Amino acid sequence: MGDMIVRIMGEGQVKLSDSHLSELNKLDDELLVEMENGDGPGFRRTLDALLSKVRDLGEPLPDDSLEPSELILPSSDATLEEVRELLSDDGLIPG
C-alpha cells in the first residue's frame, strides 16, 4: 500500500494513503448514480462529502510542492457538467 497525490481543483494537493480508496470509492459510486439521474442536490451533497473526506484523511502538501497528481478532484462548487468532463468510466476515483 502506498500513497497517492490528490489535487482538489482550486485548493491544492493532499497525500492520501491507498488504504482509504475503498471508502472514497463508495462515495464516488454514489456520485456516478446521482449524475446519471441528474440529481443536482444529491450530487452536491456527495461531492462535498467526498472532498471533506479527502481533506480529513489526507495530509496537505506545501503549496510549492510539484508532485504530479495521480488523481484530480473537482472543486466543491463544480457543476454537474464540469464534473462529468473529469470522469472516466470508473468515476473520479479509479478502482
N, C-alpha and C positions, 0 to 999 in steps of 0.2 A: 504493500500500500504506500502510495506516495502522496505528494501534494499537487494540487493544480492551481494555476493562477487564474482568477476570475476577475474580469473587468465589468464593473457596473457603469454603463454609459453615463457620463456627466458627473461621476463621483470619484472613480479611482479604482485601484486594484486591491484585491484581498487574496491571501493564500489560504486555500481550503484543503483540508485532508480528504483524500478519496473516500475515506470511510463514511463521509456524510452524504455521498452521492445518492444512495438509495432513498434516503429521506427526502432529498430535494427532488428526486425523480417522481415521487408521488404527487408533489405539488405541480410539477411540470406536466404530468399526465392530466391532472385536473384542468390545467390551463389550456391544454390542447382541446379537450372536450368543450370547454366554455367558448373557445374561439370558433370551433366548428358550429356551435349552436348560436353564435352571435350574442352570447350572454355578456353584455358590457359590464354590468355591476359585478358579476361573479368573476369575470376576467380580472377586473381591477383589484378585487379583494385577494385573489390568488396570487397575482403578480406582487402585490405588497407583501404578502406572507412569504413568498419565495425570496424576495430581496431582503426582508428582515432576517430571515433565517441565515442567508449567506453572510450578512453583516454580523450576526450574533456568533456564528460558528467560525467565521473566517478571521484571519489576522491581517489587519490593514498593512499594506506595503507603503513605504515612503513615496511621496509624490514624484520624486526624481528617479524612482526605480523603473527600469526599462525592460522588465521581464516580458517576454512575449505572452500574451494572454491565450490560454487554451480554450477559454470559454468567455463569450461576451454576452452579458445580460442587458436588457433594455433598462432605461431609467424608469423610475416608478411612475412618471407621468406619461410614459409612452402610450400611444394609441394602439388599439387592436390591430390596425393596418400596419403600423410600424413594427410591431412585434411579429406579425405574420411574415414580414420580409426577412426577419432574422432566423426564422425557424427552419430547421432541417426536418426531414421525415420523422426524426426521433424526438422532435420538440426542441426546446432550448438546451436541454442537458442530454448529452449523448449517453447511450447505455440503457 
